[in-house]
Amino acid sequence: MTMIFGIPLQAFMGQLLIGLINGSFYALLSLGLAVIFGLLRVINFAHGAQYMLGAFAALLLAMYGGVSYWVALLLAPVIVGLTAAVVEKTMLSRLYKLDHLYGLLFTFGLALVIEGTFRYFFGASGKPYPAPSALSGASNLGFMVLPNYRGWVVVASLAVCIATWALIERTKLGAYLRAATENPSLVQAFGINVPLLLTLTYALGAGLAAFAGVLAAPIYQVSPLMGSNIIIVVFAVVVVGGMGSIMGAIVTGYLLGIAEGLTKVFYPEASNIVIFVIMAIVLILRPAGLFGKDV
Amino acid sequence: MRKFLTSVAFVGLSVAPALAEVSDGKVKIGILNDQSGVYADFGGKFSYEAARMAVEDFGGTVLGAPVEVVTADHQNKADIASNIARQWYDTEQVDTIMELTSSSVGLAVQALSLEAKKITINTGAATSELTGAQCSPYGFHWAYDTHALAVGTGGALVEEGGDSWFFLTADYAFGYSLEENTSNFVKEKGGTVLGAVRHPLATTDYSSFLLQAQASGAKVIGLANAGMDTQNAIKQAAEFGITAGGQRLAALLFTLAEVHGIGLDAAQGLNLTESFYWNRTDETRAFGQRFMDRTGAMPNMVHAGTYSAVLSYLKAIEAAGTDETEAVAAKLHELPVSDVFASNGKVAANGRMISDVYLMEVKKPGESDTPWDYYTVKATIPGDQAYLDPAKSGCALVK
């Protein structure tokens, strides 16, 4: 059998693929964070809670409305996006003129309130959410058994990441958004409604988190803690990628997913710190992140 | 005459209001556990409620002094737990701390309480070290431990032909203790251990570890972890076709609360060990229903164990006629434990409360006819077989 770094090639391939799957979640979540930070300059600590809300929205829609997974995949991000828009309009927008720290503290507090509320009603163990029947089962790839649903996660997350990147970098709306960040008063002078753009951006970022939440629901237990478990890693991904860099967030998400997956084979005990070690090294060598521009 | 006066004075003292024998005129029990993290359903606020139930059932007072239950969240961190414990002992007149989920916390607070000369009754942590090398004259361990879990679940699976094992182990004191106990037991029975992989606490994705376990070719994959970690591992093992491929999963620490969390679809067929099941006798059913009415959930062994621990502590104070630590600890060692949790319990010299444990199998979705009806009791393991012989525990208090 072919060996690579002392482990069989087949096992190595399997771990690479798993890294890619986990990377999909990191990429989707860090993308939303990067969009919000890049355009609003808000460090959105409520991102993990919004991811959790997406999963719970799917669960509650299924429990009380009999809504299927596919509909929830569209509906949950819309619902979470709308609530995020309300939060932005009524509260967060008041903090833009202040130091970044206030936005961070506000979203952090918001996350604690949301998670605490859900823990009160649903307990820490959470609830199971079944995978859609069309994607249940697994395919044998020869080197590993790939659950069909996980394959779908990679495809769906890649598609959404590329679409979001294109929306911001390649469309007129995206151009307005970017311009509004650079110089809001000038853009406003051109007759563009900047506050509305910012609300939309925050809703989009939250919607992306909710989308990742629905994708995650059948794999992980839908639990109030699911967001806080993943959010710190996602922040590290954004920092490594370069704060605010959209492409950086996507690429780094996948790369770090793979790095973490491989660590789980070679030295499992370090698997939850490897990302932070990489973050420290990147910050020493390239303080603006791999894809960030020096400011 | 003088002799007479002395004896009158003596009798007078002993019939004086018993209140005088309780320090600060109040008995204060602290329930310290995880209320917001991965073990919040395993113990959490449910244990606090169980403790309050025990106080109410006891009558609310002991030796004429009111009994109060306080609680705090230690967030699974030994340093936070130690700080709270010190504060409780030093400034808030807490007399005893119980529950103490998480082995690192349990060991830290038991050591600190030995210094402070206070009683701890651990019902939430698993490590058998609490009554082993690190035992304390004031430290007690109720409900279960890693040895009982290993004997229960490990023993059952080895007997059914699961003689090669691979472990997924939580990377801290509890995981090591559970893995070691189970490994020893499997080897003793003639089985082999093919390997183990250590994962950090609160890992969300187990697929990588599961693939390694799958590649090992072991017949049984032992999950030496707890709470949400085990839940996620079980769900993902089903997803990757590990159980369908003929390998068996052994959840070494899994309780009713976690079964409820993942649902019977994912949990069916699992073997697990608990020292309490609400749907076992009429008495446990009645207790379960009362607990359900208060909390909205049926109790697991940690919750019922906490009830028993509080009740036993209060009985010991009553029997000792004081809440002084030395006297109460002596009574706790001496009195048999007989309540809804344990009908024939006894406390060994190392502080281990020895009572029966049960091997359960999780029902299939179609077999469960009432809510929370999740287990079939497959075997009753007598306490003396489930728990380590105190003489071999390595505890210096056992002579």
Interface residues (C-beta under 8 A of the other chain):
Chain A: P8 A11 G14 Q15 I18 G19 I21 N22 G116 R119 G123 A124 S125 G126 K127 P128 P130 A131 A138 M144 V145 P147 Y149 R150 I219 Y220 Q221 S223 L225 M226 N229 I230 G261 K264 V265 P268 E269 S271 N272
Chain B: S36 G37 V38 Y39 A40 D41 G44 D171 V197 R198 H199 P200 A202 T203 T204 D205 S207 S208 F209 L211 Q212 A215 G227 M228 Q231 N232 K235 Q236 E239 F240 G241 G245 A257 E258 H260 G261 I262 G263 D265 A266 A297
